[in-house]
Amino acid sequence: MKAIKMAFFAIILASLASCASAIKFPVSGVTPAAVITIETEKLSDNNYMISLEMENLSSPLRLTPTKNLYVIWAVSESGFTRNIGYFLNDNAESIGYKATFPYKPAEVFITAEESEQINQPVGIEISRVNLR
């Protein structure tokens, strides 16, 4: 019975240690009403799950200059930057987005762009969070 209790306690501790805590992005000077949070989690295959929740983010068509969509970028600890996805939205929608990244992310940022098929950010940076 004592071994069962110890095993149960170990499982609870392991599950609590693996829980990700949400981090808020700083207030954006471009879209100040936006509330953006991120969670990261190491997966069993050594990739990282990046989960974003965005609220009150204005449409990229309302920016100056106008853009077509938002692109999410992840930066590894060694400085490698990768486009991990894009999303479209209307004003004040709540949007959730999940993507995997093969390295431990040190930073994540969002830009407004013309196209999703880009390898480096060239548009307007909306907000950036440091995860270190």
FITORZA-104886 format. One record per residue: residue number from 1; residue in one letter; x, y negated, z negated of N, C-alpha, C in turn. Coordinates in steps of 0.001 Angstrom, whole numbers, plus 500000, padded with zeros to 6 digits. Layout:
<i NUM	aa A	n.X X	n.Y Y	n.Z Z	ca.X X	ca.Y Y	ca.Z Z	c.X X	c.Y Y	c.Z Z>
...
! end
This chain:
<i 1	aa M	n.X 500816	n.Y 501193	n.Z 500000	ca.X 500000	ca.Y 500000	ca.Z 500000	c.X 500859	c.Y 498745	c.Z 500000>
<i 2	aa K	n.X 501951	n.Y 498791	n.Z 499221	ca.X 502833	ca.Y 497633	ca.Z 499154	c.X 503493	c.Y 497386	c.Z 500513>
<i 3	aa A	n.X 503843	n.Y 498452	n.Z 501227	ca.X 504448	ca.Y 498310	ca.Z 502559	c.X 503465	c.Y 497675	c.Z 503535>
<i 4	aa I	n.X 502203	n.Y 498001	n.Z 503433	ca.X 501179	ca.Y 497420	ca.Z 504306	c.X 501048	c.Y 495925	c.Z 504030>
<i 5	aa K	n.X 501039	n.Y 495554	n.Z 502738	ca.X 500960	ca.Y 494136	ca.Z 502384	c.X 502173	c.Y 493370	c.Z 502915>
<i 6	aa M	n.X 503351	n.Y 493959	n.Z 502789	ca.X 504576	ca.Y 493297	ca.Z 503276	c.X 504537	c.Y 493151	c.Z 504798>
<i 7	aa A	n.X 504082	n.Y 494158	n.Z 505507	ca.X 503985	ca.Y 494096	ca.Z 506967	c.X 502975	c.Y 493025	c.Z 507379>
<i 8	aa F	n.X 501850	n.Y 492970	n.Z 506697	ca.X 500829	ca.Y 491957	ca.Z 506982	c.X 501401	c.Y 490558	c.Z 506747>
<i 9	aa F	n.X 502118	n.Y 490359	n.Z 505646	ca.X 502725	ca.Y 489077	ca.Z 505322	c.X 503750	c.Y 488682	c.Z 506388>
<i 10	aa A	n.X 504545	n.Y 489637	n.Z 506853	ca.X 505543	ca.Y 489360	ca.Z 507898	c.X 504872	c.Y 488956	c.Z 509210>
<i 11	aa I	n.X 503780	n.Y 489610	n.Z 509533	ca.X 503045	ca.Y 489263	ca.Z 510766	c.X 502480	c.Y 487852	c.Z 510665>
<i 12	aa I	n.X 501942	n.Y 487498	n.Z 509521	ca.X 501384	ca.Y 486144	ca.Z 509340	c.X 502495	c.Y 485106	c.Z 509453>
<i 13	aa L	n.X 503622	n.Y 485338	n.Z 508830	ca.X 504736	ca.Y 484391	ca.Z 508912	c.X 505233	c.Y 484243	c.Z 510352>
<i 14	aa A	n.X 505344	n.Y 485332	n.Z 511072	ca.X 505794	ca.Y 485274	ca.Z 512462	c.X 504813	c.Y 484508	c.Z 513331>
<i 15	aa S	n.X 503532	n.Y 484709	n.Z 513108	ca.X 502546	ca.Y 483995	ca.Z 513926	c.X 502542	c.Y 482509	c.Z 513597>
<i 16	aa L	n.X 502740	n.Y 482135	n.Z 512340	ca.X 502813	ca.Y 480715	ca.Z 511981	c.X 504056	c.Y 480064	c.Z 512566>
<i 17	aa A	n.X 505161	n.Y 480773	n.Z 512588	ca.X 506403	ca.Y 480220	ca.Z 513135	c.X 506310	c.Y 480003	c.Z 514634>
<i 18	aa S	n.X 505491	n.Y 480794	n.Z 515313	ca.X 505392	ca.Y 480671	ca.Z 516763	c.X 504387	c.Y 479610	c.Z 517199>
<i 19	aa C	n.X 503603	n.Y 479067	n.Z 516271	ca.X 502605	ca.Y 478059	ca.Z 516622	c.X 503297	c.Y 476764	c.Z 517016>
<i 20	aa A	n.X 502827	n.Y 476172	n.Z 518083	ca.X 503382	ca.Y 474906	ca.Z 518540	c.X 502601	c.Y 473768	c.Z 517908>
<i 21	aa S	n.X 503299	n.Y 472686	n.Z 517606	ca.X 502605	ca.Y 471517	ca.Z 517094	c.X 502526	c.Y 470473	c.Z 518199>
<i 22	aa A	n.X 501428	n.Y 469752	n.Z 518224	ca.X 501205	ca.Y 468761	ca.Z 519265	c.X 502045	c.Y 467514	c.Z 518984>
<i 23	aa I	n.X 502626	n.Y 466975	n.Z 520045	ca.X 503404	ca.Y 465735	ca.Z 519982	c.X 502720	c.Y 464740	c.Z 520898>
<i 24	aa K	n.X 502552	n.Y 463522	n.Z 520424	ca.X 501925	ca.Y 462485	ca.Z 521236	c.X 502970	c.Y 461761	c.Z 522073>
<i 25	aa F	n.X 502610	n.Y 461479	n.Z 523324	ca.X 503423	ca.Y 460624	ca.Z 524166	c.X 503298	c.Y 459192	c.Z 523629>
<i 26	aa P	n.X 504325	n.Y 458348	n.Z 523827	ca.X 504187	ca.Y 456940	ca.Z 523450	c.X 503110	c.Y 456255	c.Z 524292>
<i 27	aa V	n.X 502579	n.Y 455157	n.Z 523803	ca.X 501579	ca.Y 454400	ca.Z 524549	c.X 502222	c.Y 453891	c.Z 525842>
<i 28	aa S	n.X 501515	n.Y 454091	n.Z 526932	ca.X 502007	ca.Y 453696	ca.Z 528252	c.X 501760	c.Y 452214	c.Z 528492>
<i 29	aa G	n.X 502751	n.Y 451525	n.Z 529032	ca.X 502567	ca.Y 450138	ca.Z 529436	c.X 501768	c.Y 450032	c.Z 530720>
<i 30	aa V	n.X 501703	n.Y 451119	n.Z 531487	ca.X 500984	ca.Y 451147	ca.Z 532765	c.X 499517	c.Y 451507	c.Z 532562>
<i 31	aa T	n.X 499262	n.Y 452495	n.Z 531717	ca.X 497891	ca.Y 452939	ca.Z 531413	c.X 497755	c.Y 453012	c.Z 529887>
<i 32	aa P	n.X 497622	n.Y 451845	n.Z 529222	ca.X 497681	ca.Y 451820	ca.Z 527755	c.X 496556	c.Y 452551	c.Z 527038>
<i 33	aa A	n.X 495433	n.Y 452793	n.Z 527686	ca.X 494338	ca.Y 453508	ca.Z 527029	c.X 494557	c.Y 455017	c.Z 526998>
<i 34	aa A	n.X 495513	n.Y 455495	n.Z 527766	ca.X 495740	ca.Y 456938	ca.Z 527869	c.X 496269	c.Y 457510	c.Z 526554>
<i 35	aa V	n.X 495717	n.Y 458649	n.Z 526175	ca.X 496195	ca.Y 459409	ca.Z 525020	c.X 496662	c.Y 460751	c.Z 525575>
<i 36	aa I	n.X 497966	n.Y 460999	n.Z 525471	ca.X 498565	ca.Y 462205	ca.Z 526054	c.X 499289	c.Y 462963	c.Z 524956>
<i 37	aa T	n.X 498985	n.Y 464247	n.Z 524831	ca.X 499684	ca.Y 465092	ca.Z 523861	c.X 500275	c.Y 466297	c.Z 524578>
<i 38	aa I	n.X 501325	n.Y 466835	n.Z 523988	ca.X 502031	ca.Y 467976	ca.Z 524573	c.X 502317	c.Y 469005	c.Z 523490>
<i 39	aa E	n.X 502265	n.Y 470266	n.Z 523887	ca.X 502721	ca.Y 471377	ca.Z 523060	c.X 503642	c.Y 472226	c.Z 523915>
<i 40	aa T	n.X 504711	n.Y 472717	n.Z 523331	ca.X 505590	ca.Y 473644	ca.Z 524036	c.X 505697	c.Y 474923	c.Z 523224>
<i 41	aa E	n.X 505834	n.Y 476029	n.Z 523926	ca.X 505907	ca.Y 477328	ca.Z 523264	c.X 506852	c.Y 478225	c.Z 524055>
<i 42	aa K	n.X 507769	n.Y 478882	n.Z 523360	ca.X 508662	ca.Y 479839	ca.Z 524010	c.X 507899	c.Y 481141	c.Z 524229>
<i 43	aa L	n.X 507929	n.Y 481621	n.Z 525458	ca.X 507227	ca.Y 482849	ca.Z 525811	c.X 508156	c.Y 484050	c.Z 525666>
<i 44	aa S	n.X 507597	n.Y 485237	n.Z 525691	ca.X 508386	ca.Y 486457	ca.Z 525506	c.X 509395	c.Y 486683	c.Z 526643>
<i 45	aa D	n.X 509150	n.Y 486101	n.Z 527820	ca.X 510080	ca.Y 486259	ca.Z 528945	c.X 511134	c.Y 485151	c.Z 528985>
<i 46	aa N	n.X 511294	n.Y 484412	n.Z 527873	ca.X 512245	ca.Y 483317	ca.Z 527710	c.X 511918	c.Y 482076	c.Z 528537>
<i 47	aa N	n.X 510743	n.Y 482023	n.Z 529151	ca.X 510259	ca.Y 480792	ca.Z 529752	c.X 509568	c.Y 479980	c.Z 528663>
<i 48	aa Y	n.X 509214	n.Y 478748	n.Z 528979	ca.X 508513	ca.Y 477888	ca.Z 528037	c.X 507187	c.Y 477462	c.Z 528642>
<i 49	aa M	n.X 506126	n.Y 477579	n.Z 527864	ca.X 504813	ca.Y 477101	ca.Z 528268	c.X 504697	c.Y 475656	c.Z 527815>
<i 50	aa I	n.X 504357	n.Y 474782	n.Z 528752	ca.X 504146	ca.Y 473366	ca.Z 528465	c.X 502662	c.Y 473098	c.Z 528659>
<i 51	aa S	n.X 501995	n.Y 472660	n.Z 527598	ca.X 500556	ca.Y 472383	ca.Z 527643	c.X 500333	c.Y 470906	c.Z 527371>
<i 52	aa L	n.X 499643	n.Y 470248	n.Z 528301	ca.X 499343	ca.Y 468823	ca.Z 528163	c.X 497841	c.Y 468617	c.Z 528045>
<i 53	aa E	n.X 497450	n.Y 467660	n.Z 527239	ca.X 496064	ca.Y 467199	ca.Z 527145	c.X 496104	c.Y 465693	c.Z 527361>
<i 54	aa M	n.X 495307	n.Y 465214	n.Z 528307	ca.X 495299	ca.Y 463790	ca.Z 528641	c.X 493873	c.Y 463261	c.Z 528574>
<i 55	aa E	n.X 493708	n.Y 462131	n.Z 527918	ca.X 492407	ca.Y 461480	ca.Z 527821	c.X 492570	c.Y 460014	c.Z 528201>
<i 56	aa N	n.X 491537	n.Y 459456	n.Z 528817	ca.X 491481	ca.Y 458038	ca.Z 529168	c.X 492601	c.Y 457595	c.Z 530115>
<i 57	aa L	n.X 493078	n.Y 458489	n.Z 530924	ca.X 494113	ca.Y 458153	ca.Z 531898	c.X 493411	c.Y 457640	c.Z 533157>
<i 58	aa S	n.X 493715	n.Y 456419	n.Z 533544	ca.X 493030	ca.Y 455833	ca.Z 534692	c.X 493397	c.Y 456553	c.Z 535981>
<i 59	aa S	n.X 492560	n.Y 456416	n.Z 536960	ca.X 492817	ca.Y 457006	ca.Z 538273	c.X 494076	c.Y 456386	c.Z 538865>
<i 60	aa P	n.X 494918	n.Y 457169	n.Z 539530	ca.X 496112	ca.Y 456586	ca.Z 540159	c.X 495764	c.Y 455595	c.Z 541266>
<i 61	aa L	n.X 494539	n.Y 455650	n.Z 541759	ca.X 494093	ca.Y 454693	ca.Z 542777	c.X 493890	c.Y 453292	c.Z 542194>
<i 62	aa R	n.X 493839	n.Y 453181	n.Z 540865	ca.X 493661	ca.Y 451883	ca.Z 540204	c.X 494976	c.Y 451235	c.Z 539822>
<i 63	aa L	n.X 496079	n.Y 451922	n.Z 540036	ca.X 497393	ca.Y 451357	ca.Z 539711	c.X 497813	c.Y 450362	c.Z 540782>
<i 64	aa T	n.X 498786	n.Y 449518	n.Z 540447	ca.X 499355	ca.Y 448590	ca.Z 541415	c.X 500837	c.Y 448877	c.Z 541516>
<i 65	aa P	n.X 501323	n.Y 449347	n.Z 542663	ca.X 500580	ca.Y 449731	ca.Z 543856	c.X 499819	c.Y 451047	c.Z 543623>
<i 66	aa T	n.X 498784	n.Y 451263	n.Z 544408	ca.X 497981	ca.Y 452473	ca.Z 544252	c.X 498797	c.Y 453712	c.Z 544575>
<i 67	aa K	n.X 498475	n.Y 454795	n.Z 543910	ca.X 499102	ca.Y 456093	ca.Z 544142	c.X 498005	c.Y 457132	c.Z 544316>
<i 68	aa N	n.X 498377	n.Y 458320	n.Z 544767	ca.X 497387	ca.Y 459359	ca.Z 545058	c.X 497170	c.Y 460356	c.Z 543933>
<i 69	aa L	n.X 498194	n.Y 460602	n.Z 543117	ca.X 498108	ca.Y 461644	ca.Z 542100	c.X 499172	c.Y 461435	c.Z 541046>
<i 70	aa Y	n.X 499081	n.Y 462237	n.Z 539991	ca.X 500085	ca.Y 462229	ca.Z 538932	c.X 500919	c.Y 463504	c.Z 539023>
<i 71	aa V	n.X 502231	n.Y 463366	n.Z 538800	ca.X 503144	ca.Y 464508	ca.Z 538805	c.X 503759	c.Y 464637	c.Z 537414>
<i 72	aa I	n.X 503844	n.Y 465872	n.Z 536934	ca.X 504446	ca.Y 466163	ca.Z 535634	c.X 505859	c.Y 466683	c.Z 535866>
<i 73	aa W	n.X 506811	n.Y 466120	n.Z 535140	ca.X 508221	ca.Y 466480	ca.Z 535270	c.X 508740	c.Y 467002	c.Z 533938>
<i 74	aa A	n.X 509567	n.Y 468025	n.Z 533974	ca.X 510242	ca.Y 468539	ca.Z 532780	c.X 511740	c.Y 468408	c.Z 532996>
<i 75	aa V	n.X 512440	n.Y 468036	n.Z 531923	ca.X 513895	ca.Y 467886	ca.Z 531959	c.X 514486	c.Y 468889	c.Z 530978>
<i 76	aa S	n.X 515434	n.Y 469710	n.Z 531457	ca.X 516073	ca.Y 470701	ca.Z 530592	c.X 517098	c.Y 470013	c.Z 529693>
<i 77	aa E	n.X 517601	n.Y 470735	n.Z 528720	ca.X 518629	ca.Y 470199	ca.Z 527833	c.X 519915	c.Y 469856	c.Z 528574>
<i 78	aa S	n.X 520153	n.Y 470508	n.Z 529723	ca.X 521354	ca.Y 470204	ca.Z 530516	c.X 521114	c.Y 469085	c.Z 531529>
<i 79	aa G	n.X 519899	n.Y 468530	n.Z 531555	ca.X 519607	ca.Y 467397	ca.Z 532432	c.X 518955	c.Y 467743	c.Z 533757>
<i 80	aa F	n.X 518626	n.Y 469011	n.Z 533973	ca.X 517959	ca.Y 469434	ca.Z 535203	c.X 516504	c.Y 468992	c.Z 535161>
<i 81	aa T	n.X 516055	n.Y 468248	n.Z 536180	ca.X 514685	ca.Y 467746	ca.Z 536255	c.X 513911	c.Y 468523	c.Z 537302>
<i 82	aa R	n.X 512706	n.Y 468981	n.Z 536932	ca.X 511888	ca.Y 469760	ca.Z 537862	c.X 510439	c.Y 469286	c.Z 537844>
<i 83	aa N	n.X 509861	n.Y 469223	n.Z 539037	ca.X 508433	ca.Y 468958	ca.Z 539216	c.X 507713	c.Y 470235	c.Z 538786>
<i 84	aa I	n.X 506904	n.Y 470153	n.Z 537716	ca.X 506215	ca.Y 471363	ca.Z 537244	c.X 504737	c.Y 471354	c.Z 537566>
<i 85	aa G	n.X 504279	n.Y 470325	n.Z 538280	ca.X 502890	ca.Y 470327	ca.Z 538696	c.X 502330	c.Y 468939	c.Z 538890>
<i 86	aa Y	n.X 501121	n.Y 468908	n.Z 539396	ca.X 500447	ca.Y 467637	ca.Z 539623	c.X 498966	c.Y 467774	c.Z 539295>
<i 87	aa F	n.X 498306	n.Y 466634	n.Z 539157	ca.X 496867	ca.Y 466636	ca.Z 538925	c.X 496255	c.Y 465351	c.Z 539462>
<i 88	aa L	n.X 494988	n.Y 465445	n.Z 539782	ca.X 494172	ca.Y 464323	ca.Z 540226	c.X 493159	c.Y 464052	c.Z 539128>
<i 89	aa N	n.X 492693	n.Y 462841	n.Z 539007	ca.X 491647	ca.Y 462585	ca.Z 538028	c.X 490854	c.Y 461340	c.Z 538389>
<i 90	aa D	n.X 489654	n.Y 461268	n.Z 537836	ca.X 488853	ca.Y 460058	ca.Z 537880	c.X 489065	c.Y 459353	c.Z 536550>
<i 91	aa N	n.X 488601	n.Y 458148	n.Z 536446	ca.X 488804	ca.Y 457378	ca.Z 535218	c.X 488214	c.Y 458057	c.Z 534000>
<i 92	aa A	n.X 488969	n.Y 458015	n.Z 532908	ca.X 488540	ca.Y 458452	ca.Z 531585	c.X 488171	c.Y 459929	c.Z 531500>
<i 93	aa E	n.X 488614	n.Y 460728	n.Z 532431	ca.X 488401	ca.Y 462168	ca.Z 532308	c.X 489357	c.Y 462743	c.Z 531274>
<i 94	aa S	n.X 488945	n.Y 463818	n.Z 530650	ca.X 489854	ca.Y 464597	ca.Z 529820	c.X 490409	c.Y 465695	c.Z 530702>
<i 95	aa I	n.X 491715	n.Y 465813	n.Z 530712	ca.X 492374	ca.Y 466780	ca.Z 531583	c.X 493341	c.Y 467616	c.Z 530759>
<i 96	aa G	n.X 493304	n.Y 468911	n.Z 530971	ca.X 494270	ca.Y 469814	ca.Z 530373	c.X 495124	c.Y 470402	c.Z 531483>
<i 97	aa Y	n.X 496394	n.Y 470610	n.Z 531203	ca.X 497287	ca.Y 471164	ca.Z 532216	c.X 498310	c.Y 472056	c.Z 531526>
<i 98	aa K	n.X 498558	n.Y 473227	n.Z 532111	ca.X 499574	ca.Y 474149	ca.Z 531584	c.X 500522	c.Y 474532	c.Z 532704>
<i 99	aa A	n.X 501801	n.Y 474620	n.Z 532367	ca.X 502822	ca.Y 475030	ca.Z 533337	c.X 503941	c.Y 475731	c.Z 532582>
<i 100	aa T	n.X 504669	n.Y 476571	n.Z 533287	ca.X 505842	ca.Y 477206	ca.Z 532693	c.X 507098	c.Y 476552	c.Z 533242>
<i 101	aa F	n.X 508141	n.Y 476584	n.Z 532430	ca.X 509433	ca.Y 475989	ca.Z 532765	c.X 510492	c.Y 476992	c.Z 532327>
<i 102	aa P	n.X 511479	n.Y 477293	n.Z 533184	ca.X 512439	ca.Y 478350	ca.Z 532845	c.X 513514	c.Y 477948	c.Z 531838>
<i 103	aa Y	n.X 513528	n.Y 476699	n.Z 531408	ca.X 514530	ca.Y 476216	ca.Z 530452	c.X 513816	c.Y 475573	c.Z 529273>
<i 104	aa K	n.X 514531	n.Y 475431	n.Z 528165	ca.X 513957	ca.Y 474725	ca.Z 527029	c.X 513820	c.Y 473257	c.Z 527409>
<i 105	aa P	n.X 512600	n.Y 472708	n.Z 527385	ca.X 512427	ca.Y 471314	ca.Z 527805	c.X 512934	c.Y 470346	c.Z 526734>
<i 106	aa A	n.X 513706	n.Y 469355	n.Z 527174	ca.X 514189	ca.Y 468307	ca.Z 526287	c.X 513321	c.Y 467062	c.Z 526403>
<i 107	aa E	n.X 512773	n.Y 466845	n.Z 527591	ca.X 511883	ca.Y 465719	ca.Z 527848	c.X 510810	c.Y 466144	c.Z 528837>
<i 108	aa V	n.X 509667	n.Y 465504	n.Z 528746	ca.X 508603	ca.Y 465673	ca.Z 529742	c.X 508093	c.Y 464271	c.Z 530045>
<i 109	aa F	n.X 507870	n.Y 463997	n.Z 531333	ca.X 507307	ca.Y 462703	ca.Z 531695	c.X 506351	c.Y 462846	c.Z 532860>
<i 110	aa I	n.X 505531	n.Y 461819	n.Z 533037	ca.X 504498	ca.Y 461809	ca.Z 534064	c.X 504717	c.Y 460592	c.Z 534947>
<i 111	aa T	n.X 504643	n.Y 460794	n.Z 536257	ca.X 504735	ca.Y 459685	ca.Z 537202	c.X 503519	c.Y 459688	c.Z 538112>
<i 112	aa A	n.X 503213	n.Y 458528	n.Z 538659	ca.X 502172	ca.Y 458403	ca.Z 539685	c.X 502896	c.Y 458408	c.Z 541027>
<i 113	aa E	n.X 502471	n.Y 459282	n.Z 541926	ca.X 503184	ca.Y 459485	ca.Z 543191	c.X 502223	c.Y 459495	c.Z 544375>
<i 114	aa E	n.X 502793	n.Y 459412	n.Z 545573	ca.X 502039	ca.Y 459512	ca.Z 546823	c.X 501733	c.Y 460964	c.Z 547176>
<i 115	aa S	n.X 502676	n.Y 461869	n.Z 546856	ca.X 502560	ca.Y 463266	ca.Z 547247	c.X 503059	c.Y 464161	c.Z 546120>
<i 116	aa E	n.X 502520	n.Y 465382	n.Z 546070	ca.X 502987	ca.Y 466356	ca.Z 545078	c.X 504224	c.Y 467104	c.Z 545543>
<i 117	aa Q	n.X 504562	n.Y 466995	n.Z 546804	ca.X 505671	ca.Y 467760	ca.Z 547372	c.X 506971	c.Y 466965	c.Z 547343>
<i 118	aa I	n.X 507412	n.Y 466600	n.Z 546137	ca.X 508650	ca.Y 465853	ca.Z 545973	c.X 509526	c.Y 466564	c.Z 544966>
<i 119	aa N	n.X 510833	n.Y 466381	n.Z 545107	ca.X 511791	ca.Y 467031	ca.Z 544214	c.X 512362	c.Y 466099	c.Z 543157>
<i 120	aa Q	n.X 512210	n.Y 464794	n.Z 543363	ca.X 512683	ca.Y 463802	ca.Z 542404	c.X 511611	c.Y 462729	c.Z 542252>
<i 121	aa P	n.X 511453	n.Y 462181	n.Z 541046	ca.X 510440	ca.Y 461148	ca.Z 540854	c.X 510827	c.Y 459860	c.Z 541585>
<i 122	aa V	n.X 509861	n.Y 459293	n.Z 542294	ca.X 510088	ca.Y 458026	ca.Z 542989	c.X 509000	c.Y 457003	c.Z 542680>
<i 123	aa G	n.X 507923	n.Y 457436	n.Z 542046	ca.X 506778	ca.Y 456569	ca.Z 541786	c.X 506870	c.Y 455852	c.Z 540460>
<i 124	aa I	n.X 505719	n.Y 455470	n.Z 539965	ca.X 505584	ca.Y 454709	ca.Z 538728	c.X 505607	c.Y 455670	c.Z 537535>
<i 125	aa E	n.X 506520	n.Y 455448	n.Z 536591	ca.X 506530	ca.Y 456290	ca.Z 535392	c.X 505424	c.Y 455839	c.Z 534450>
<i 126	aa I	n.X 504588	n.Y 456794	n.Z 534049	ca.X 503460	ca.Y 456506	ca.Z 533172	c.X 503895	c.Y 456573	c.Z 531703>
<i 127	aa S	n.X 504503	n.Y 457668	n.Z 531313	ca.X 504987	ca.Y 457834	ca.Z 529945	c.X 505966	c.Y 458995	c.Z 529886>
<i 128	aa R	n.X 506795	n.Y 458985	n.Z 528845	ca.X 507833	ca.Y 460010	ca.Z 528660	c.X 507941	c.Y 460336	c.Z 527182>
<i 129	aa V	n.X 508115	n.Y 461629	n.Z 526897	ca.X 508293	ca.Y 462051	ca.Z 525514	c.X 509579	c.Y 462862	c.Z 525400>
<i 130	aa N	n.X 510326	n.Y 462572	n.Z 524345	ca.X 511556	ca.Y 463299	ca.Z 524043	c.X 511194	c.Y 464428	c.Z 523084>
<i 131	aa L	n.X 511539	n.Y 465650	n.Z 523420	ca.X 511175	ca.Y 466822	ca.Z 522615	c.X 512321	c.Y 467322	c.Z 521741>
<i 132	aa R	n.X 513443	n.Y 466649	n.Z 521737	ca.X 514592	ca.Y 467092	ca.Z 520938	c.X 514437	c.Y 466765	c.Z 519494>
! end
